[in-house]
Amino acid sequence: MHRLGGQVTRKDIRQDIRDNSDVISDNEVDKVRVSKKTGNKYRPQIARTN
């Protein structure tokens, strides 16, 4: 986040990872999973953090 300028959105973080990461693939960043319990869709890479 320091490289992005401090306060950023999740969308900005995903785009930065796509552009600059050699470790995490684009497919991994964009992966959408479906919860077995509720059936809700979510992105595991973009979990809420404090």
Helices and strands as residue ranges (DSSP letters): H 10-20, H 26-30, E 33-34, E 41-42
